[in-house]
Amino acid sequence: MRRTLLRPLVVAAMFVFPSVFVQGAAKKAPAPAAAPIKLVAADDAPKAIGPYSQAVVEGGFLFASGQIPLDPKTGELVTGATEQSVERVFDNLEAVLKAAGLTFADVVKTTVYLTRLDDFSTMNVIYGKRMGDNKPARSTVVVAALPRNAPLEIDLVARAKR
């Protein structure tokens, strides 16, 4: 009876302390430290207006923060027709991609935020022109407001070059 009571304890100990039960067990090397996240900053895109980066590269992908139609030279919101705002957003995104050695051909996912659904068709025409033959996955969301009262914001995910 004593033998059957000890057997489950020995088996459990083998799982908790395997090196005690395996002769010559190799010691595991410590896991390598994770590489730091690469931050991307483009001079030709607006500087971040908060505690975030224009983009980061991690796990083989670039994650770009949302861009609104800010002029990178003045820091002011582009005013005028919807077309001008949309083009400025794409110029800003293109600058961030370029700083990482990427283009719109590398984009795999975008999210478009609009404050007016009426701007969708104008945005969609420019989006198609700027993305070219690339057809990344996309979500479009109509929101009540955006930073600096911008009419739209677009963020994206792109595959990073190895």
Rosetta silent file (secondary structure, phi, psi, omega in degrees, C-alpha in Angstrom):
SEQUENCE: MRRTLLRPLVVAAMFVFPSVFVQGAAKKAPAPAAAPIKLVAADDAPKAIGPYSQAVVEGGFLFASGQIPLDPKTGELVTGATEQSVERVFDNLEAVLKAAGLTFADVVKTTVYLTRLDDFSTMNVIYGKRMGDNKPARSTVVVAALPRNAPLEIDLVARAKR
SCORE:     score description
SCORE:     0.000 S_00000001
   1 L     0.000  -40.223 -179.635    0.000    0.000    0.000 S_00000001
   2 H   -62.049  -38.012 -178.984    2.844    2.375    0.839 S_00000001
   3 H   -63.366  -41.997 -179.007    4.370    1.769   -2.601 S_00000001
   4 H   -70.852  -27.541  177.650    1.167    2.792   -4.435 S_00000001
   5 H   -73.938  -35.250 -177.473    0.884    6.004   -2.401 S_00000001
   6 H   -78.117  -29.534 -176.122    4.450    7.097   -3.224 S_00000001
   7 H   -56.595  -47.744  178.727    4.274    6.372   -6.941 S_00000001
   8 H   -62.440  -32.511  178.814    2.000    9.375   -7.808 S_00000001
   9 H   -69.511  -39.888  178.514    4.273   11.659   -5.771 S_00000001
  10 H   -66.110  -42.849  179.194    7.392   10.443   -7.589 S_00000001
  11 H   -62.533  -43.435  178.694    5.709   10.889  -10.983 S_00000001
  12 H   -63.456  -40.590  179.467    4.598   14.426  -10.039 S_00000001
  13 H   -64.945  -32.265  179.260    8.123   15.274   -8.854 S_00000001
  14 H   -64.061  -32.943  179.101    9.518   14.083  -12.181 S_00000001
  15 H   -78.813  -33.896 -179.303    7.445   16.753  -13.955 S_00000001
  16 H   -79.217  -39.666 -177.823    8.312   19.517  -11.499 S_00000001
  17 L  -126.568   66.738 -173.699   12.040   18.663  -11.171 S_00000001
  18 H   -64.809  -31.629 -176.711   12.932   16.691  -14.317 S_00000001
  19 H   -67.174  -22.043  177.931   16.685   17.341  -14.126 S_00000001
  20 H   -70.641  -30.732 -173.907   16.844   15.451  -10.805 S_00000001
  21 H   -98.455  -13.585  179.593   15.512   12.307  -12.473 S_00000001
  22 L  -108.591  117.229 -179.076   17.350   12.511  -15.805 S_00000001
  23 L   -69.549  136.257  177.147   21.054   11.854  -15.555 S_00000001
  24 L    67.034   26.995  179.639   23.202   14.350  -17.385 S_00000001
  25 L   -61.429  132.655 -179.621   20.288   16.589  -18.223 S_00000001
  26 L   -73.980  140.633  177.359   21.456   19.572  -20.243 S_00000001
  27 L   -81.209  138.438  179.968   20.917   22.953  -18.706 S_00000001
  28 L   -76.888  138.073  174.933   18.755   25.256  -20.750 S_00000001
  29 L   -76.325  147.413  178.507   20.315   28.447  -22.008 S_00000001
  30 L   -63.340  147.691  179.916   18.428   31.572  -21.064 S_00000001
  31 L   -64.852  140.653  179.331   16.029   32.810  -23.721 S_00000001
  32 L   -65.616  147.064  178.647   17.481   35.603  -25.848 S_00000001
  33 L   -67.888  143.345  178.478   16.209   39.080  -25.046 S_00000001
  34 L   -65.735  141.295  177.400   13.614   40.408  -27.446 S_00000001
  35 L   -66.889  145.707  179.635   14.941   42.905  -29.957 S_00000001
  36 L   -66.535  149.662  176.573   13.792   46.441  -29.259 S_00000001
  37 L   -65.967  133.640  179.434   10.871   47.748  -31.273 S_00000001
  38 E   -85.493  124.515  177.740   12.129   49.866  -34.165 S_00000001
  39 E   -91.804  141.204  179.209   10.644   53.353  -34.202 S_00000001
  40 E  -114.664  130.055  177.031   10.072   55.073  -37.540 S_00000001
  41 L  -133.551  124.717 -179.744   10.176   58.852  -37.882 S_00000001
  42 L  -109.421  128.761  177.156    9.734   60.660  -41.205 S_00000001
  43 L   -68.565  -27.404 -176.688   10.777   64.278  -41.626 S_00000001
  44 L   -89.592   11.537  175.271    8.269   64.677  -44.479 S_00000001
  45 L  -125.059  155.974 -179.952    5.299   63.719  -42.290 S_00000001
  46 L   -58.983  141.660  174.986    3.855   65.634  -39.334 S_00000001
  47 L   -64.294  150.812  177.348    5.581   65.025  -36.030 S_00000001
  48 L   -58.538  135.455 -178.868    3.554   63.011  -33.536 S_00000001
  49 L  -101.648   25.899  179.403    1.253   65.347  -31.588 S_00000001
  50 L  -166.079 -170.949 -178.390    1.137   63.083  -28.548 S_00000001
  51 L   -82.482   67.344  179.041    2.987   60.299  -26.748 S_00000001
  52 L  -152.250  172.694  178.630    3.243   57.948  -29.724 S_00000001
  53 L  -106.698  156.225  174.811    5.445   57.243  -32.763 S_00000001
  54 L   -60.302  -38.025  177.339    4.640   57.841  -36.417 S_00000001
  55 E  -164.138  159.682  172.947    5.190   54.108  -36.878 S_00000001
  56 E  -132.907  150.947  174.509    6.878   51.081  -35.341 S_00000001
  57 E  -113.669  125.816 -179.322    8.300   47.961  -36.926 S_00000001
  58 E  -155.685  138.764  174.554    7.784   44.736  -35.021 S_00000001
  59 L    60.444   30.218  178.038    7.322   41.089  -35.964 S_00000001
  60 L    84.518    6.920 -179.398    7.908   41.701  -39.656 S_00000001
  61 E  -130.754  150.824  170.722    5.273   44.429  -39.925 S_00000001
  62 E  -101.131  130.644  176.983    5.152   48.208  -39.845 S_00000001
  63 E  -113.618  107.895 -177.618    2.280   49.644  -37.817 S_00000001
  64 E   -93.700  134.189  173.920    1.664   53.262  -38.801 S_00000001
  65 E   -66.129  158.715  179.204   -0.213   55.607  -36.514 S_00000001
  66 E   -62.007  139.588  176.036   -3.187   57.382  -37.978 S_00000001
  67 E  -111.846  134.210  172.820   -2.428   60.374  -40.156 S_00000001
  68 L  -108.575  169.514 -175.188   -4.717   63.359  -40.431 S_00000001
  69 L   -76.860   63.590  175.405   -4.338   66.065  -43.090 S_00000001
  70 E   -94.240  136.869  174.004   -1.654   68.066  -41.307 S_00000001
  71 L   -77.516  120.726 -176.340    0.916   69.938  -43.361 S_00000001
  72 L   -65.937  -22.127 -179.615    4.290   68.732  -42.018 S_00000001
  73 L   -79.072  -39.523 -176.139    5.925   72.115  -42.680 S_00000001
  74 L  -102.537  -21.663 -175.469    3.392   74.267  -40.836 S_00000001
  75 L    75.820    7.849 -178.803    1.763   71.755  -38.494 S_00000001
  76 L   -98.396  152.334  177.300   -1.590   73.182  -39.577 S_00000001
  77 E   -69.624  134.097  176.201   -4.617   71.280  -40.832 S_00000001
  78 L   -70.281  131.401  179.020   -5.067   71.439  -44.610 S_00000001
  79 L  -112.440  167.181  179.511   -8.283   73.252  -45.394 S_00000001
  80 L   115.970 -149.944 -176.407  -10.339   73.343  -48.546 S_00000001
  81 L   -66.345  154.631  177.971  -11.820   70.577  -50.644 S_00000001
  82 H   -55.867  -37.822 -179.220  -12.018   67.004  -49.414 S_00000001
  83 H   -56.442  -42.493 -179.423   -9.604   65.986  -52.189 S_00000001
  84 H   -63.952  -40.972  178.922   -6.854   68.160  -50.684 S_00000001
  85 H   -64.756  -45.632 -178.779   -7.321   66.608  -47.243 S_00000001
  86 H   -64.315  -44.835  178.702   -7.276   63.053  -48.579 S_00000001
  87 H   -60.650  -40.772  179.954   -4.183   63.698  -50.716 S_00000001
  88 H   -63.576  -41.424  177.622   -2.374   65.229  -47.712 S_00000001
  89 H   -60.630  -45.137  179.555   -3.152   62.164  -45.592 S_00000001
  90 H   -67.663  -34.796  174.279   -1.754   59.891  -48.312 S_00000001
  91 H   -61.118  -42.970 -179.997    1.328   62.115  -48.684 S_00000001
  92 H   -64.994  -44.707  178.446    1.922   61.792  -44.937 S_00000001
  93 H   -63.941  -40.766  179.005    1.472   58.017  -44.979 S_00000001
  94 H   -62.101  -38.228  178.240    3.743   57.704  -48.009 S_00000001
  95 H   -64.377  -40.537  178.411    6.463   59.663  -46.172 S_00000001
  96 H   -65.786  -45.236  177.575    6.235   57.305  -43.182 S_00000001
  97 H   -60.057  -45.114 -178.620    6.392   54.237  -45.439 S_00000001
  98 H   -61.354  -38.656  179.136    9.347   55.704  -47.345 S_00000001
  99 H   -61.868  -24.252  178.054   11.235   56.346  -44.087 S_00000001
 100 L   -99.190    5.913 -179.119   10.993   52.593  -43.453 S_00000001
 101 L    76.744   26.546 -176.316   11.981   51.681  -47.027 S_00000001
 102 L  -121.116  170.045  176.101    8.427   50.702  -47.963 S_00000001
 103 L  -135.187  178.301  176.754    5.728   51.755  -50.434 S_00000001
 104 H   -62.776  -20.814  177.167    1.956   51.432  -50.698 S_00000001
 105 H   -65.651  -19.246 -179.723    2.601   48.083  -52.437 S_00000001
 106 H   -90.869   -6.243 -175.544    3.665   46.723  -49.012 S_00000001
 107 E   -73.461  132.284  179.990    0.428   47.728  -47.241 S_00000001
 108 E  -113.269  -17.703 -177.515   -1.707   44.817  -46.044 S_00000001
 109 E  -156.371  136.763  173.369   -4.400   46.589  -43.944 S_00000001
 110 E  -130.291  156.644  169.103   -5.801   50.090  -43.607 S_00000001
 111 E  -130.125  126.165 -179.943   -8.412   51.705  -41.428 S_00000001
 112 E  -109.134  130.272  177.111  -10.122   54.851  -42.670 S_00000001
 113 E  -115.070  122.736  178.755  -11.946   57.125  -40.224 S_00000001
 114 E  -119.864  144.128  174.538  -14.336   59.684  -41.702 S_00000001
 115 L   -91.359  -14.421  178.413  -16.400   62.306  -39.918 S_00000001
 116 L  -135.157  120.433  178.035  -18.804   62.515  -42.892 S_00000001
 117 H   -61.911  -25.960  178.543  -20.030   59.516  -44.837 S_00000001
 118 H   -61.725  -21.030 -179.898  -20.583   61.892  -47.760 S_00000001
 119 H   -84.498   -3.953 -174.656  -16.760   62.056  -48.147 S_00000001
 120 H   -59.418  -49.151 -174.584  -16.484   58.298  -48.736 S_00000001
 121 H   -65.116  -38.875  176.776  -16.683   58.306  -52.537 S_00000001
 122 H   -63.596  -47.029  178.384  -14.099   61.102  -52.895 S_00000001
 123 H   -59.971  -42.262 -175.300  -11.779   59.341  -50.459 S_00000001
 124 H   -64.596  -37.838  178.080  -12.321   56.011  -52.235 S_00000001
 125 H   -64.465  -47.032 -179.781  -11.299   57.372  -55.662 S_00000001
 126 H   -67.649  -40.497  177.052   -8.061   58.861  -54.277 S_00000001
 127 H   -55.173  -49.438 -179.684   -7.449   55.737  -52.158 S_00000001
 128 H   -61.666  -40.779  179.179   -7.678   53.553  -55.271 S_00000001
 129 H   -65.155  -44.947 -175.579   -5.343   55.849  -57.218 S_00000001
 130 H   -74.006  -32.732  178.897   -2.729   55.996  -54.444 S_00000001
 131 H   -78.277  -20.864  179.502   -2.818   52.249  -53.648 S_00000001
 132 L    64.166 -134.759 -178.775   -2.486   51.353  -57.333 S_00000001
 133 L   -75.135  -14.089  179.736   -2.729   47.629  -58.004 S_00000001
 134 L   -73.635  133.836  179.478   -2.439   46.825  -54.292 S_00000001
 135 L  -126.212   75.240 -178.944   -5.748   45.986  -52.685 S_00000001
 136 L   -69.465  161.523  172.224   -5.119   45.736  -48.933 S_00000001
 137 E   -62.294  147.796 -177.518   -7.828   44.767  -46.485 S_00000001
 138 E  -146.637  143.232  168.527   -9.669   47.871  -45.311 S_00000001
 139 E  -118.638  142.337  175.259  -12.120   48.992  -42.681 S_00000001
 140 E  -126.279  128.914 -175.559  -13.955   52.297  -42.962 S_00000001
 141 E  -128.175  134.002  173.265  -15.548   53.829  -39.906 S_00000001
 142 E   -94.682  127.111 -175.943  -17.640   56.960  -39.569 S_00000001
 143 L  -121.817  162.575 -178.906  -16.819   58.732  -36.303 S_00000001
 144 L   -73.481  -36.788 -177.412  -18.191   61.763  -34.473 S_00000001
 145 L  -159.750  158.844  177.486  -14.868   63.622  -34.305 S_00000001
 146 L  -131.972  164.348  178.901  -11.121   63.300  -34.910 S_00000001
 147 H   -54.195  142.508  178.499   -8.079   65.110  -33.469 S_00000001
 148 H    59.478   20.768 -178.185   -7.826   68.770  -34.488 S_00000001
 149 H    58.441   33.423  178.324  -11.333   68.465  -36.011 S_00000001
 150 L   -66.490  149.392  178.775   -9.839   66.687  -39.025 S_00000001
 151 L   -80.555  -19.513  178.298  -12.307   65.349  -41.607 S_00000001
 152 E  -156.157  161.850  174.795  -10.490   62.011  -41.923 S_00000001
 153 E  -147.200  142.071  177.500   -7.699   59.866  -40.527 S_00000001
 154 E  -133.821  132.670  170.557   -6.071   56.769  -41.988 S_00000001
 155 E  -119.071  166.831 -177.726   -3.767   54.256  -40.316 S_00000001
 156 E  -154.171  163.046  173.431   -2.149   51.230  -41.882 S_00000001
 157 E  -125.017  132.844  179.429   -0.189   48.024  -41.428 S_00000001
 158 E  -130.912  151.519  174.524    2.491   47.048  -43.967 S_00000001
 159 E   -76.361  135.357 -178.371    4.797   44.077  -44.280 S_00000001
 160 L   -90.137  149.240  176.082    8.331   45.165  -43.459 S_00000001
 161 L   -69.952  145.432  178.563   11.341   44.279  -45.577 S_00000001
 162 L   -99.783    0.000    0.000   13.594   41.693  -44.050 S_00000001
